[in-house]
């Protein structure tokens, strides 16, 4: 059986990433965080939340700041 990526409600995903709604929607508008729509509901894939958090970690690492 294939591995299915879990969809997380957008408010929960923002909380997992440690941000409030305003910052979360700003990241979506800036295309730094991808959303999935299902009818009227909005979700973020679990892998997308992890990718976003990892990108923040990479941006704050000392080697990224030296560039």
GIGI-V242449 format. One record per pair of residues at least 12 apart in sequence whose ideal C-beta (glycine too) atoms are under 8 Angstrom apart, sorted by the first residue. I is the first residue (numbers start at 0). J is the second residue. D is the distance in whole Angstrom. If there is no record, write none. Layout:
BEGIN
i=(I I)
j=(J J)
d=(D D)
END
This chain:
BEGIN
i=(4 4 4 5 5 6 6 6 6 6 6 7 7 7 7 7 8 8 8 9 9 9 9 9 12 12 12 12 15 16 16 16 16 26 31 31 32 32 33)
j=(44 45 46 44 45 35 37 42 43 44 45 42 43 44 45 48 40 41 42 23 34 41 42 43 42 43 47 48 48 32 48 51 52 51 51 54 47 51 47)
d=(5 6 5 7 4 6 7 4 7 6 8 6 5 7 6 6 7 8 6 7 7 5 6 6 7 4 8 5 5 8 6 6 6 7 7 8 7 5 5)
END
